Amino acid sequence: MRMVIWMVWAQVELDDYANRVLMVIKAKFGLKDKSEAINKFVEMYGDELVEKEAKDGYLRELLKIEERHFKKYGNKAMTIKELDALCEA
């Protein structure tokens, strides 16, 4: 499977604080420029706003796990007692 990575070029205006934050990230992680610092910042905090897309292999594995589970247990519902035992409540 081939992964496609899109690169977007942008010219941005940074206020003084944003510039200082990027310089700290750049220095802390040994990055070569502010572009890498922006990418690092997004990598670190982007999940809080936007979920990353799941890879196809991961989704296929989840579907296999689900299929095995239903073959083994069917649509059997768990009782409250079983759930409490599982959660150690």
N, C-alpha and C positions, 0 to 999 in steps of 0.2 A: 504494500500500500504506500502510495506516495503522498506526502503531506505538502500542501501548498501554503506558503507564507507570503502574505501581502505586505508590502512596505509602503507606507504613506509618508510623503515629504510635507513638512509644514514649517512655516515661519511663524514663530510665536513671540508675543511680547510678555515679558515676565516683570512683575513688580519686584522690588528689592528683597522682600521676604521670600518669595518663591525662588528667586535666584540663589539666595543663601541656602535654602533647604536643598536645592539641587546640588550645590557645591559640596555640602556636607555629605550627601548620599554618594556623590562622585568620589570624594576622598575616602569615605568609610569603606566602600567596596572596591576601590582601586579601578574605577571605570575611566575610560579615555575621554569621554565628552558628556555634555549635558543630555544628549539624545539617549545615551545608555543610562544615565541617571533617571530620566523620565520613564524609560522602560522598566527599570528596577523598581521605581516607586509604584508603577501600575501593577507590576508582578506582586509586590508586597501587599498592596491595599485594594486592588481592583476587585477581588472576590467579594468584598463587602457591598459592592454596588452591582456587579455583573458577574453571573456565573460563567465559568469557562465551559466550552462545549466538551462533551464527553467523546472520547475516541471510539471508533467503531468496534475495536477489539474489546474494550471495556464493556460496551453495551451488549455485545454477543455473549461475553462471559456472564453478565447478569442474567440474561435470558436463559442460559444453560442452567444456572443455579436455580432459577425460578422453576424451570421444567423439572429438574431433579426433585425439588421440594414437593411439587404437586404430584409427581409419580409416587413419592414415598408417603405423603400425608393426605393427598387429595384436598378437598375443601373443608376438612375437619376444623371446627371452631375450637378455640382454647377456652377452657372454663376459667372462671375468676380465680378459683383455687390454684389451677395450673399457672396462671399468669402471676399470681402472688408469689408462688414458689420460684418461678423463673426470675422474678425481680427481687427476690429475697425480702419480701414485705411481710 
